[in-house]
Amino acid sequence: LLRGADEIGLRKPVKAEFGGGMRSFSCEEDYIYENIENELYFFTSQERQNIIRYWLENLRAKQGEMLHNVHFLEGQPIIPELAARGILQQVFPIHEQRILNRLMKSWVQAICEPQPLDEICDYFGVKIAMYFAWLGFYTSAMVYPAVFGSLLYTFTENDQ
């Protein structure tokens, strides 16, 4: 994962004693990044998925390599070729059950609690977190018109 982060230029936070801020990851200077000591917290789920997807998309065949009766040329990308021939239909990551269980308790089962948007962002990515942030805002904004409309419906005459 560290080599993949280096190759794709993944930006990670730098420790305060080394200047702080964000910087493209480098394996040669891995000691300057925050949480590098703890591999569970260094990469988010989204970052891990991006690095693994990068490795899979750049997986190249060796000379004479064969898979499912497909002969590859040297240096040919394996995953796109298998997808083009219909052997491979989709590549997608599997969920991490421990994180999903934590999200289940803090998000799904919590009725009147604020959404854990940072955790959603870390696990599903920014786009999904923005969607649920918008949905939460929209739902709370519609409470007042819904109450007003319900009162109007209740107290107005039925023939209107």
C-alpha positions, 0 to 999 in steps of 0.5 A: 500500500505504501508503494502504491500511495507513493506511485499515485502521489496520494496526499497525506497530512504531515506531522507538525514538527515537519511543517504540517499541511498536506504533501504527496506521500513518499516512501523515502520520507515515510516517517514525516507523515501523521499516523504512519506508525498505525497501519489501521489509521494511516489509510482510509478505506477509500484510499486503500481501495484506490491504491488496490484499483491502481495496482489491478489496472496496472497489472501487466502480463509477462511474456507467454503468460496465459489465463483462461485461454487468453494469450497475453503479449509482454507488458499487456494490461491483464484486467482490461483485456479480460474485461474486453473479452467478457471473462471479467465483468466487474471489479469492485471492493468488498466491505470491511465488516468492522467499519460497517458495524461501527457505522451501523451503530453510530449512523443507522441505529442512532435516531436523533443523532447527527450523521457521522459525516467524517466516518462516512467520508473516510469509508465511502468517499467524499461524493457519498458523504456530500450526498448524505449531508445534503439529504440530512439538510434537506430532510431537516429543512422540510420539517417546517413546511410539512408541519405547516402543511399538515396544520393547514390540511387539518384545520381547513374546510374539506370542500376546498 
